[in-house]
Amino acid sequence: MTSVAPASDFVPADLDATKWENLQPLYEQLLNRELHCENCLQRLLLDRSELDATVSEAMANLYIAMTCHTEDESAQQAYLDFVEHVEPKLKPVAFQLDRRIVESPHAAKLDPARYEVLLRDLQVNVELFREENVPLQTEESKLGQQYDQICGAMTVEFRGEEKTMPQMALYLEENDRPTREEAWRAMADRRLADRERIEDIFDSLIKLRHEIARNAGFENYRDYAFRAMHRFDYTPADCQAFHQAIEKVCVPVHHELNRQRAETLGVDTLRPWDLAVDPKGRDPLRPFENSEELVEGTSKLFHRMDEELGGLFDRLRGGDCLDLETRKGKAPGGYQYQRDRSRKPFIFMNAAGLHRDLETMVHEAGHAFHSMFSEHEPLLHYREAPIEFAEVASMSMELIAFPYLDAFYKEDDTARAKRTQLEQLSMILPWIATIDAFQHWIYTNPGHSRDEREQYWVDLMSRFGADVSWDGLEPYRAALWQKQGHLFDVPFYYIEYGIAQLGALQLWRQARRDERAALQNYKKAMTLGGSRPLPELFETAELRFDFSTDMMSTLMDEVRSELAALPQ
């Protein structure tokens, strides 16, 4: 693993940043430092960046340990100690530093081309900070941890064996329909067993978030969240227009694919357990048997795509950068977490041998590439890109990888894998609209009842969901939103996937015509990190920051064209 020398030697190399008593003197030095000119302010920015990166990495390591081992009480307590005793002290100090920077007379002398994004973002942070919100945000983090622990403990006793939820997903690809139904119901019943506990957590989160918003002077949490997430380039109204575009363009495509699936399967009506199986009765795609095969194949894939990308991926191999296989006591989902001081990415996932696991591996590797391409940036703030563009880094890799899937499959299965991913696009965009629209309603109607919440969710499922029958399954459908962790841990972080998907499709369209040029555009844009405004990041990759109906129609036509060229 290579390393990047820090731009500052202000922070001791062996600092234990999990303890506030170690951090406080350094932050006080920054707060008390005399600033005589713009050079002094720039040095303050660099020193603060290194200290913030050290703290960020300490929290990253605690979070990684907590999600990798949800049953480890010491790991859970260590993370909780940081959330309860360090974060609440960091937030007021961060506010004081933000305010000192933006109010400094020397800030106006800084090069706007270099510092405009940083100063803009810090100004918003200053506007939003409220001392009374610090304990509320601590409680919010603790509730998210409780949700993760509940989900991490979910296992199913299936045919005499204990299985994790990702392992159970294997049975949803079995050709025997009764087996699929049995597995689906077992998973749904297991989730339903914790429904009330999760509802309680979510009710508490809604109440907390509404109070946070009101304390900051906002009518509702949605409007607060848009400001806090630095969404300068689109509005809630734009999101609602995006939902309508998805309903108009993607939902009909999804339903047509559902009808084709039902016809091929020879069933009158699709049921929820019919959506993952191969409709022609072929054996499920199994790209790998264990994490070693997954890593080896992914390395081969990226080396064939581009030697530089292959080299970056190989930096993740060995050491402490990967935890890939599903197991009991592991939190659900997948993520890439950059450890900001050492610049070492970490990829977490729950691989069980599915094609979707391969997609996740390539996706999270794209995030890691983004982190590595921008690791030279001395300012931590600029090593973190806006989520709408960060997801372009990952989603585009899923699509550009198409010609190299033979690192895992023979020719016929390679075509099946491509078709599976492209068909999923018509499903994921409606799901994104469902989750985002759900959040808009939740937080602009904070006094709603559970029955009202359930009804709104069911209405959204009718508007955006697959063309399947839920007869007799109504309780499962009503609670389906509970499996989406973003609602609990990172509210309003989901529309970004939809915006980024359109960017990724544009980059894929470039690659279909000139792969070398597309990869150069990718690298050029990723190198910027978050140092430029969001539309400019898109422009650097020669993409349009455009999620209109026209753009969506154009890109879905490209998807249809590729599907038509692939064998069924």
Protein Blocks (a to p, Z undefined) as FASTA:
>chain_A
ZZdddfbfkbcfklcfkbfklmmmmmmmmmmpccfbfklmmmmmmmmmmmmmmmmmmmmm
mmmmmmmmmmlmklmmmmmmmmmmmmmmmmmmmmmmmmmmmmpmklmmpcfklmmmmmmm
mmmmmmmpcfklmmmmmmmmmmmmmmmmmmmmpccdeehiacdfklmmmmmmpfblklmm
mmmmmmmmmmmmmmmmmmmmmmmmmmmmmmmmmmnopabfklmmmmmnopakbcfklmmm
mmmmmmmmmmmmmmmmmmmmmmmnopabdcfklmmpcfklpacddfbfbfklmmmmmmmm
mmmmomklmmmmmmmgghjlbcfbgcehiaehjdddddfklopacdddddehiaklmmmm
mmmmmmmmmmmmmmmpmblklmpccfklmmmmmmmmmmmmmmmmmmmbcfklmmmmmmmm
mmmmmmmmmmmmmmmmmmmmmmmmmmbcfklmmmmmmmmmmmmmccddfehilmmmmmmm
mmmmklmmmghilklmmmmmmmmmmmmmmmmmommlmmmmmmmmmmnommbcfklmmmmn
opacdfbfklmmmmmmmmmmmmmmpcZZ
